[in-house]
Amino acid sequence: MGLFDKLKDVANLVTGGAARVSLEYSPSVASPGETLTVRVTATSTGAQVKSGGVFVDLRAVETVRLPRGMATGVDQPIHTSHTGFEQQFPIAPAFTLAPNETKVFEGQVRLPSNAQPSFAGHYTQHEWSIRGRVEATGNDPDSGFLALRVGTSG
């Protein structure tokens, strides 16, 4: 392994670029307490990847944005958010990806039965998101968070 290859390996550790990760899930709109079927695909970008497992991360974030002048005595815009739910779900145990190898992992993720629905109002929104992630040394390669629409039950 040459110096350039070693530098590339270090860069992949820092950036999470050791693997490309994608996530598919269904249904596209879920209700509280419902189970999602997930498929995480991981592909090595060139070097061997030793992983501690595959996870799906689920989170819900409520955000409030008020323009300047909306609150008495407040001259600046207000922007705040709160993560109301965050959980990781193990999908697969530790594994190794050979150079340029692709592996597909399938599993299920259950939404909490008390999940607040997704909504977007004039000043506030509540958003659910989901991502697939390969646990690895350094920055975990992941799919990036994807929007998940949560409806109401009943």
ZIGI-V137433 format. One record per residue. N is the residue number from 1. RES is the residue in one small letter. SS is DSSP state (alpha for helix, beta for strand, coil for the rest). PHI is phi in whole degrees, 0 to 359 (NA if undefined). OMEGA is omega in degrees with one decimal (NA if undefined). Layout:
n:res:ss:phi:omega
N:RES:SS:PHI:OMEGA
N:RES:SS:PHI:OMEGA
//
This chain:
n:res:ss:phi:omega
1:m:coil:NA:-179.0
2:g:coil:276:-179.8
3:l:alpha:300:-179.7
4:f:alpha:299:178.7
5:d:alpha:296:178.3
6:k:alpha:295:177.6
7:l:alpha:296:178.9
8:k:alpha:296:178.0
9:d:alpha:298:178.3
10:v:alpha:295:178.7
11:a:alpha:298:178.8
12:n:alpha:294:176.3
13:l:alpha:297:-176.6
14:v:alpha:287:-172.7
15:t:alpha:264:-175.1
16:g:coil:81:-176.2
17:g:coil:275:-179.2
18:a:coil:290:179.8
19:a:beta:212:170.1
20:r:beta:264:-177.1
21:v:beta:234:174.6
22:s:beta:231:-178.1
23:l:beta:228:170.5
24:e:beta:237:178.1
25:y:beta:211:174.7
26:s:beta:211:2.5
27:p:coil:284:-178.6
28:s:coil:284:173.3
29:v:beta:237:-176.0
30:a:beta:241:177.4
31:s:coil:250:176.7
32:p:coil:307:179.9
33:g:coil:82:-177.9
34:e:coil:281:178.6
35:t:beta:261:175.7
36:l:beta:261:171.0
37:t:beta:267:-176.3
38:v:beta:237:174.6
39:r:beta:226:179.3
40:v:beta:250:178.1
41:t:beta:248:-180.0
42:a:beta:238:179.1
43:t:beta:231:175.7
44:s:beta:296:179.3
45:t:coil:270:176.2
46:g:coil:149:-179.2
47:a:coil:257:175.1
48:q:coil:295:179.2
49:v:beta:238:174.7
50:k:beta:264:-174.2
51:s:beta:245:174.1
52:g:beta:273:178.7
53:g:beta:136:178.7
54:v:beta:247:-178.1
55:f:beta:228:169.5
56:v:beta:243:-179.7
57:d:beta:256:179.9
58:l:beta:236:178.0
59:r:beta:211:176.4
60:a:beta:230:-177.6
61:v:beta:232:174.4
62:e:beta:259:-177.4
63:t:beta:233:176.6
64:v:beta:237:176.9
65:r:beta:229:177.1
66:l:beta:245:177.9
67:p:coil:291:178.4
68:r:coil:306:177.2
69:g:coil:89:-179.4
70:m:coil:283:179.1
71:a:coil:249:-178.4
72:t:coil:302:177.3
73:g:coil:81:-179.9
74:v:coil:250:-176.9
75:d:coil:266:-178.1
76:q:coil:251:173.3
77:p:coil:298:178.1
78:i:beta:250:176.3
79:h:beta:223:178.7
80:t:beta:217:177.3
81:s:beta:219:-179.4
82:h:beta:220:175.2
83:t:beta:274:-175.6
84:g:beta:271:178.8
85:f:beta:208:176.7
86:e:beta:204:-179.4
87:q:beta:208:174.3
88:q:beta:254:-179.6
89:f:beta:243:177.3
90:p:beta:289:-179.5
91:i:beta:249:-178.6
92:a:beta:212:178.9
93:p:coil:282:-180.0
94:a:coil:306:179.8
95:f:beta:202:175.6
96:t:beta:234:172.8
97:l:beta:264:175.1
98:a:coil:289:177.6
99:p:coil:307:178.3
100:n:coil:64:179.9
101:e:coil:275:175.4
102:t:beta:241:174.2
103:k:beta:230:179.7
104:v:beta:242:-178.3
105:f:beta:235:179.9
106:e:beta:238:179.6
107:g:beta:193:-179.5
108:q:beta:225:178.9
109:v:beta:229:-179.5
110:r:beta:255:175.1
111:l:coil:289:177.1
112:p:coil:297:-177.9
113:s:coil:292:179.2
114:n:coil:258:-178.1
115:a:coil:299:174.4
116:q:coil:285:-178.6
117:p:coil:289:172.7
118:s:coil:290:173.1
119:f:beta:200:175.4
120:a:beta:225:177.4
121:g:coil:255:-178.2
122:h:coil:292:-177.4
123:y:coil:243:-176.1
124:t:beta:221:176.6
125:q:beta:212:175.9
126:h:beta:232:-174.0
127:e:beta:238:172.3
128:w:beta:258:175.9
129:s:beta:216:-175.2
130:i:beta:217:176.3
131:r:beta:214:172.2
132:g:beta:261:-174.9
133:r:beta:214:174.1
134:v:beta:254:179.4
135:e:beta:288:-178.4
136:a:beta:212:176.8
137:t:coil:299:-178.5
138:g:coil:86:-179.4
139:n:coil:279:-178.2
140:d:coil:294:171.8
141:p:beta:296:179.8
142:d:beta:213:-177.7
143:s:coil:278:-168.8
144:g:coil:81:-179.2
145:f:coil:286:177.7
146:l:beta:249:178.7
147:a:beta:292:176.5
148:l:beta:234:-179.5
149:r:beta:271:177.0
150:v:beta:248:179.3
151:g:coil:266:177.2
152:t:coil:256:176.8
153:s:coil:264:176.2
154:g:coil:90:NA
//
